Amino acid sequence: MEIKSFFIYLIIMAGVTYLIRMLPFVIFKGKITNTFIKSFLYYIPYAVLGAMTFPAIIFSTGNYSSAVAGLIVACVLAFREKSLLTVAVFACIAALAVNIICLYI
């Protein structure tokens, strides 16, 4: 890649990033009072995080059954309000155990 192309891409990326962060401050000058908009904005981070992590969970192990086992264990522990470390450790253990079992079957 040429240095000129690199700086053009860098300036465009910086501009787009700045616009995304700056536009809400310019458009919404007052406090948002609409309950629908407030609840919509409240759940956006969770929806984006779910959309980014769910495919990574399913395709992370190379074996769908072990990935689904880890996902189920993680969901059960998360609904029981266990700590993030506990959920992650037991989901990894479940995925590893099912992966090892599938290797020997």
trRosetta pair geometry for C-beta under 8 A, 3 or more apart (Angstrom, degrees):
i j d omega theta_ij theta_ji phi_ij phi_ji
1 5 5.4 -117 -175 81 90 123
1 6 5.6 103 132 -62 119 94
2 5 4.6 92 62 8 87 103
2 6 6.9 -147 96 -9 47 87
3 6 5.4 -50 -149 32 35 118
3 7 6.6 30 157 -15 66 104
4 7 6.2 -59 -151 38 30 104
4 8 6.5 31 152 -19 64 106
5 8 5.6 -55 -147 36 33 113
5 9 6.3 32 155 -16 67 106
6 9 5.9 -59 -152 38 28 109
6 10 6.2 28 152 -21 65 110
7 10 5.3 -50 -140 37 35 116
7 11 6.2 37 159 -20 66 103
8 11 6.0 -55 -148 36 28 108
8 12 6.4 26 154 -15 63 108
9 12 5.8 -57 -147 39 31 110
9 13 6.1 29 156 -18 66 109
10 13 5.8 -56 -145 38 28 110
10 14 6.3 27 157 -17 64 108
11 14 5.8 -54 -144 39 30 110
11 15 6.2 32 155 -21 64 108
12 15 5.7 -56 -148 36 29 112
12 16 6.3 26 157 -16 65 107
13 16 6.0 -55 -145 38 29 108
13 17 6.2 28 157 -17 64 110
14 17 5.8 -57 -145 40 29 111
14 18 6.1 29 156 -19 65 109
15 18 5.8 -56 -145 37 28 110
15 19 6.3 28 157 -20 64 107
16 19 5.7 -53 -145 35 30 111
16 20 6.4 32 156 -20 64 105
17 20 5.9 -54 -150 33 29 111
17 21 6.6 15 157 -6 63 110
18 21 6.1 -68 -151 45 31 103
18 22 5.6 17 159 -14 70 120
19 22 5.8 -64 -130 44 27 104
19 23 5.7 36 172 -35 67 108
20 23 6.6 -40 -133 19 18 112
21 24 7.6 -62 -173 26 29 101
22 25 5.9 -67 -165 39 46 110
22 26 6.2 35 149 -16 79 111
23 26 5.7 -62 -144 40 36 108
23 27 5.8 24 165 -14 74 112
24 27 6.0 -58 -132 43 29 104
24 28 5.7 -18 -177 27 68 110
25 28 7.2 -65 -118 59 16 76
25 29 7.9 59 170 -94 51 55
26 29 7.6 -12 -173 -65 25 85
28 32 6.1 -13 -164 -62 135 100
32 37 5.5 -115 -176 104 125 124
32 38 5.7 159 118 -74 115 85
32 41 7.4 63 96 11 166 150
33 38 7.8 -37 -178 -41 12 124
34 37 4.2 62 85 15 113 109
34 38 6.5 173 88 -13 57 87
35 38 5.5 -55 -142 40 34 113
35 39 6.1 29 160 -16 68 106
36 39 6.1 -58 -146 39 27 104
36 40 6.2 30 153 -21 63 109
37 40 5.5 -54 -145 37 31 115
37 41 6.2 26 158 -14 66 107
38 41 6.0 -58 -146 40 28 106
38 42 6.3 35 152 -28 62 107
39 42 5.3 -49 -146 30 34 119
39 43 6.6 18 162 -9 65 107
40 43 6.6 -70 -152 41 26 97
40 44 6.9 45 152 -46 62 97
41 44 5.8 -31 -149 -1 37 120
43 46 5.3 -59 -161 44 63 113
43 47 5.8 63 144 -25 85 105
44 47 5.8 -60 -144 38 31 110
44 48 6.2 27 162 -16 68 108
45 48 5.9 -58 -144 40 30 108
45 49 6.1 30 159 -18 66 110
46 49 5.8 -55 -143 39 29 111
46 50 6.2 29 157 -18 63 108
47 50 5.8 -56 -148 38 28 111
47 51 6.3 26 155 -17 64 108
48 51 5.7 -55 -145 39 31 110
48 52 6.3 25 157 -16 65 109
49 52 5.9 -60 -146 39 29 107
49 53 6.0 6 165 -4 67 115
50 53 6.3 -67 -134 45 25 96
50 54 5.7 30 173 -31 66 112
51 54 6.6 -40 -125 23 20 110
52 55 7.8 -77 -177 35 24 95
52 56 7.1 9 148 -7 61 121
53 56 5.4 -68 -153 44 43 114
53 57 6.0 47 153 -29 77 103
54 57 5.7 -52 -149 29 32 112
54 58 6.7 25 158 -15 65 105
55 58 5.8 -57 -147 38 36 108
55 59 6.1 1 167 8 71 113
56 59 6.6 -72 -136 53 25 89
56 60 5.7 50 161 -62 64 104
57 60 5.9 -39 -142 -4 23 122
57 67 6.0 134 149 -173 67 103
57 70 7.2 -151 -169 96 98 112
57 71 5.5 97 154 -85 133 107
58 64 6.8 6 -171 -128 82 79
58 67 5.2 106 -143 140 34 144
58 68 7.5 33 -121 -66 76 71
58 71 7.5 8 -78 -51 66 144
59 62 7.7 43 -176 -73 57 40
59 67 7.2 42 -32 -107 14 164
60 67 6.0 138 47 -112 84 114
60 95 8.0 -11 90 -166 113 157
61 66 4.7 -111 126 90 162 116
61 67 4.7 -163 23 -62 115 89
61 70 7.4 141 -36 4 138 139
61 95 5.6 -150 -75 -180 145 119
61 99 5.9 -128 -177 -83 130 128
63 66 4.4 51 91 18 113 109
63 67 6.6 165 85 -13 58 88
63 98 7.5 -172 113 117 129 98
63 99 5.5 144 47 -112 147 85
63 102 5.8 151 -165 78 149 162
64 67 5.6 -61 -146 41 33 112
64 68 6.0 31 159 -18 70 108
65 68 5.9 -54 -143 38 29 108
65 69 6.3 33 154 -22 63 106
65 98 5.8 -141 125 160 91 127
65 102 6.1 140 70 -76 130 139
66 69 5.5 -50 -146 35 34 115
66 70 6.5 34 155 -17 64 104
66 94 7.9 161 -163 126 69 67
66 95 4.6 84 163 -161 92 68
66 96 7.4 86 -164 -57 126 14
66 98 4.0 174 -106 91 73 108
66 99 4.0 32 -100 -60 158 81
66 102 6.5 -103 -46 3 106 137
67 70 5.9 -55 -151 38 31 110
67 71 6.3 33 151 -20 64 108
67 95 6.3 39 -91 -128 35 115
68 71 5.4 -52 -145 37 34 115
68 72 6.3 36 155 -21 66 103
69 72 5.9 -52 -147 34 29 110
69 73 6.5 27 155 -15 63 106
69 94 4.9 -149 139 150 98 104
69 95 5.9 159 80 -90 97 52
69 97 7.7 -114 132 70 147 90
69 98 4.2 130 28 -27 161 156
70 73 5.8 -56 -146 39 31 109
70 74 6.1 31 155 -20 65 109
70 91 4.3 76 -171 179 84 81
70 92 6.7 46 -132 -79 123 25
70 94 5.0 160 -93 83 56 101
70 95 3.3 -2 -57 -56 125 106
70 98 7.6 -128 -35 28 78 127
71 74 5.7 -56 -146 38 29 112
71 75 6.3 28 156 -19 65 106
71 91 7.2 63 -70 -148 23 116
72 75 5.8 -54 -146 36 30 109
72 76 6.3 29 157 -18 64 106
72 94 7.6 -124 66 145 85 154
73 76 5.9 -55 -146 37 30 110
73 77 6.3 21 159 -11 65 110
73 90 5.5 -136 156 130 124 96
73 91 5.0 172 87 -100 107 61
73 93 8.0 -115 138 67 165 82
73 94 4.0 157 -14 -8 156 163
73 95 8.0 -128 32 -35 130 73
74 77 6.1 -61 -145 43 27 104
74 78 6.0 27 157 -20 65 112
74 87 5.2 74 -143 179 74 97
74 88 7.5 41 -115 -87 109 37
74 90 7.5 163 -81 85 57 88
74 91 3.8 22 -63 -87 99 133
75 78 5.7 -57 -141 38 28 110
75 79 6.3 26 160 -17 64 107
76 79 6.1 -58 -149 37 26 107
76 80 6.6 17 153 -10 62 110
77 80 5.7 -60 -148 43 34 107
77 82 4.4 -46 176 32 92 135
77 86 6.2 -148 177 120 135 98
77 87 4.5 175 102 -106 124 78
77 90 5.9 122 -51 67 158 138
77 91 7.4 -123 31 -49 134 90
78 81 7.5 39 177 -78 36 28
78 82 6.9 -82 -83 44 30 84
78 87 5.3 53 -66 -117 80 143
82 86 4.3 -98 158 89 117 134
82 87 5.5 147 88 -55 108 84
83 86 4.6 94 58 7 81 104
83 87 7.0 -149 94 -5 42 87
84 87 5.8 -55 -147 37 31 111
84 88 6.2 27 157 -16 66 109
85 88 5.9 -57 -144 39 29 108
85 89 6.1 26 160 -18 66 110
86 89 6.0 -58 -142 38 26 108
86 90 6.2 12 166 -6 64 113
87 90 6.5 -67 -145 44 22 100
87 91 6.1 22 160 -19 63 114
88 91 5.9 -58 -143 38 26 110
88 92 6.4 25 158 -17 63 108
89 92 5.9 -59 -152 37 28 109
89 93 6.3 26 152 -18 65 108
90 93 5.4 -49 -142 37 37 114
90 94 6.2 39 156 -21 66 103
91 94 5.8 -52 -146 36 30 111
91 95 6.3 29 155 -16 64 107
92 95 5.8 -56 -145 39 30 109
92 96 6.1 30 156 -18 65 108
93 96 5.8 -56 -145 39 29 110
93 97 6.2 30 156 -21 65 107
94 97 5.8 -54 -144 36 29 110
94 98 6.4 22 159 -12 64 107
95 98 6.1 -57 -146 40 28 105
95 99 6.1 31 154 -21 63 111
96 99 5.6 -57 -145 38 29 114
96 100 6.3 29 157 -18 66 105
97 100 5.9 -55 -148 36 29 109
97 101 6.3 29 153 -18 64 107
98 101 5.5 -52 -145 38 34 113
98 102 6.2 35 155 -20 66 105
99 102 5.8 -54 -147 36 29 111
99 103 6.7 35 152 -25 61 102
100 103 5.7 -50 -153 27 34 115
100 104 6.9 14 156 -5 64 107
101 104 6.3 -70 -154 44 32 99
101 105 6.3 32 153 -29 69 110
102 105 5.7 -53 -139 28 34 113
